[in-house]
């Protein structure tokens, strides 16, 4: 019997997962969580064979929860369920120790097979997600400062406003913006924000 924990802040998705797992005689849903902190507590209590983890949750996100769980239980087998196929989100999840990455649009078709594969020690990444990772593999990553500036651009701030908020010279901000455009191969600030959102570098 494969014992499963699911962590997602959307009750409807948890209900769907509960129903799906209920159709498989070889699986049992042992616990549910709606935040990252709850996921850690439920994992400690039940120590499931496979954990399904959403990335965007209140209180504590999925990446932080994965790192915390694997810090205590290095053998934890975790499947990320996400609406985002952006390569940066995927790379973060895999670096944190996730064994599989499944888009929520594919849950009905792929979930049970993914749980079985991960339980058997395999890794699973959908082809479209893997191709996104490969496409950007050689690119320079944005620094934390550049990500912070991109977030402020996305919020509608001009360079002058960003400089004031971050206590930087305006010329320094301009230099960072130039680097951001270059690294993302963006035509302008709006294009950079669009790319940042698509790749999972920033969220709104």
C-alpha positions as CSV (number, residue, x, y, z in Angstrom):
1,X,0.0,0.0,0.0
2,X,1.5,3.4,-1.1
3,X,0.7,5.9,1.6
4,X,0.2,9.5,0.3
5,X,0.1,13.0,1.8
6,X,-1.3,15.9,-0.3
7,X,-0.5,19.6,0.4
8,X,-2.5,22.2,-1.5
9,X,-4.4,25.3,-0.4
10,X,-7.2,24.6,-2.9
11,X,-9.8,22.3,-1.3
12,X,-11.3,21.4,-4.7
13,X,-8.0,20.1,-5.9
14,X,-7.5,18.1,-2.7
15,X,-11.0,16.7,-3.1
16,X,-10.1,15.6,-6.7
17,X,-6.9,14.0,-5.6
18,X,-8.7,12.2,-2.8
19,X,-11.2,10.8,-5.3
20,X,-8.4,9.8,-7.7
21,X,-6.4,8.0,-5.1
22,X,-9.6,6.3,-3.9
23,X,-9.9,4.6,-7.2
24,X,-6.6,2.8,-6.8
25,X,-6.6,-0.2,-4.4
26,X,-2.8,0.0,-4.0
27,X,-2.9,3.6,-2.6
28,X,-4.2,5.3,0.5
29,X,-4.4,9.1,1.2
30,X,-3.2,9.3,4.8
31,X,-3.3,13.1,5.4
32,X,-4.0,16.5,3.8
33,X,-2.5,19.9,4.4
34,X,-3.4,23.4,3.2
35,X,-0.2,25.2,4.0
36,X,3.6,24.5,3.9
37,X,3.8,24.4,7.7
38,X,0.9,22.0,7.9
39,X,2.6,19.8,5.3
40,X,5.7,19.5,7.5
41,X,3.6,18.6,10.6
42,X,1.6,16.0,8.7
43,X,4.7,14.5,7.2
44,X,6.3,14.2,10.7
45,X,3.1,12.5,12.0
46,X,2.4,10.1,9.1
47,X,5.8,9.8,7.3
48,X,4.0,8.9,4.0
49,X,5.7,7.1,1.1
50,X,4.9,9.9,-1.4
51,X,4.0,13.5,-0.8
52,X,2.2,15.7,-3.3
53,X,3.2,19.3,-2.9
54,X,1.8,22.5,-4.3
55,X,4.3,25.4,-4.7
56,X,2.1,28.4,-4.0
57,X,0.6,28.1,-0.5
58,X,0.0,30.7,2.2
59,X,2.1,30.7,5.4
60,X,5.0,28.8,3.8
61,X,5.5,27.9,0.1
62,X,6.1,24.4,-1.3
63,X,9.9,24.9,-1.9
64,X,10.5,25.8,1.7
65,X,8.4,22.9,2.9
66,X,10.3,20.5,0.7
67,X,13.6,21.7,2.0
68,X,12.4,21.5,5.6
69,X,11.0,17.9,5.1
70,X,14.0,16.6,3.4
71,X,16.2,18.2,6.0
72,X,14.6,15.9,8.6
73,X,13.8,13.0,6.2
74,X,16.3,12.8,3.4
75,X,14.6,9.9,1.8
76,X,11.2,11.7,1.5
77,X,9.7,11.2,-2.0
78,X,8.0,14.4,-3.1
79,X,6.0,15.2,-6.3
80,X,5.4,18.9,-7.1
81,X,2.0,19.7,-8.5
82,X,2.0,23.2,-10.1
83,X,0.2,25.4,-12.6
84,X,3.6,26.8,-13.6
85,X,5.8,25.2,-16.2
86,X,8.4,28.0,-16.0
87,X,12.0,26.6,-15.9
88,X,13.1,28.6,-12.9
89,X,10.3,27.2,-10.7
90,X,11.0,23.7,-11.9
91,X,14.7,24.0,-11.3
92,X,14.1,25.3,-7.8
93,X,11.8,22.4,-7.0
94,X,14.3,19.8,-8.3
95,X,17.2,21.5,-6.5
96,X,15.1,21.4,-3.2
97,X,14.8,17.6,-3.8
98,X,11.5,17.0,-5.6
99,X,11.5,13.7,-7.5
100,X,8.8,14.6,-10.0
101,X,7.1,17.8,-11.4
102,X,3.5,17.5,-12.6
103,X,1.4,20.2,-14.1
104,X,-2.1,20.4,-12.5
105,X,-3.7,20.2,-16.0
106,X,-2.3,16.7,-16.2
107,X,-3.3,15.4,-12.8
108,X,-6.3,13.3,-14.0
109,X,-4.2,11.5,-16.6
110,X,-0.8,11.3,-14.9
111,X,-1.1,11.4,-11.1
112,X,-1.4,7.7,-10.2
113,X,1.3,6.7,-12.6
114,X,3.6,9.4,-11.3
115,X,3.0,8.4,-7.7
116,X,3.8,4.7,-8.5
117,X,7.0,5.8,-10.5
118,X,8.3,8.0,-7.6
119,X,7.5,5.3,-5.1
120,X,9.6,2.9,-7.2
121,X,12.5,5.3,-7.0
122,X,12.1,6.9,-10.5
123,X,12.0,10.6,-11.4
124,X,9.3,12.1,-13.6
125,X,9.4,15.4,-15.5
126,X,6.9,16.0,-18.4
127,X,8.5,16.6,-21.8
128,X,7.3,20.2,-22.1
129,X,8.8,21.0,-18.7
130,X,12.1,19.3,-19.5
131,X,12.4,21.2,-22.8
132,X,12.0,24.5,-20.9
133,X,14.8,23.5,-18.6
134,X,17.0,22.6,-21.5
135,X,16.3,25.8,-23.4
136,X,17.5,28.0,-20.6
137,X,20.2,25.8,-19.2
138,X,23.2,27.8,-20.4
139,X,21.8,31.3,-19.5
140,X,23.1,33.5,-16.7
141,X,20.7,33.5,-13.8
142,X,19.4,36.8,-12.4
143,X,21.0,37.8,-9.1
144,X,18.7,38.3,-6.0
145,X,19.1,42.0,-6.4
146,X,18.1,41.8,-10.1
147,X,15.1,39.6,-9.2
148,X,14.1,42.2,-6.6
149,X,14.3,45.0,-9.2
150,X,12.3,43.0,-11.7
151,X,9.6,42.6,-9.1
152,X,9.5,46.3,-8.5
153,X,9.3,46.9,-12.3
154,X,6.4,44.5,-12.5
155,X,4.7,46.5,-9.7
156,X,4.9,49.6,-12.0
157,X,7.9,51.4,-10.5
158,X,10.2,53.7,-12.5
159,X,13.9,53.6,-12.0
160,X,13.8,56.6,-9.8
161,X,11.2,55.1,-7.5
162,X,13.2,51.8,-7.4
163,X,16.3,53.7,-6.5
164,X,14.5,55.4,-3.5
165,X,13.0,52.1,-2.3
166,X,16.3,50.2,-2.4
167,X,18.5,53.1,-1.3
168,X,20.5,52.9,-4.5
169,X,21.8,55.4,-7.0
170,X,19.6,55.8,-10.0
171,X,22.5,54.9,-12.3
172,X,23.0,51.7,-10.4
173,X,19.4,50.7,-11.0
174,X,19.7,51.6,-14.7
175,X,22.8,49.3,-14.8
176,X,20.8,46.5,-13.2
177,X,17.9,46.9,-15.6
178,X,20.3,46.7,-18.5
179,X,21.7,43.4,-17.1
180,X,18.1,42.1,-16.6
181,X,17.2,42.9,-20.2
182,X,20.4,41.3,-21.5
183,X,20.1,38.1,-19.4
184,X,16.4,37.6,-20.3
185,X,16.9,38.6,-23.9
186,X,14.1,41.0,-23.5
187,X,13.3,44.0,-25.8
188,X,12.1,46.3,-23.0
189,X,10.9,46.4,-19.4
190,X,7.4,45.1,-20.1
191,X,8.9,42.2,-22.1
192,X,11.3,41.4,-19.2
193,X,8.3,41.2,-16.8
194,X,6.4,38.9,-19.2
195,X,9.4,36.6,-19.5
196,X,10.0,36.7,-15.7
197,X,6.4,35.7,-15.0
198,X,6.4,32.9,-17.7
199,X,9.7,31.4,-16.4
200,X,8.7,31.6,-12.8
201,X,11.4,34.1,-11.8
202,X,8.8,36.4,-10.3
203,X,5.1,36.0,-9.3
204,X,2.4,38.6,-9.2
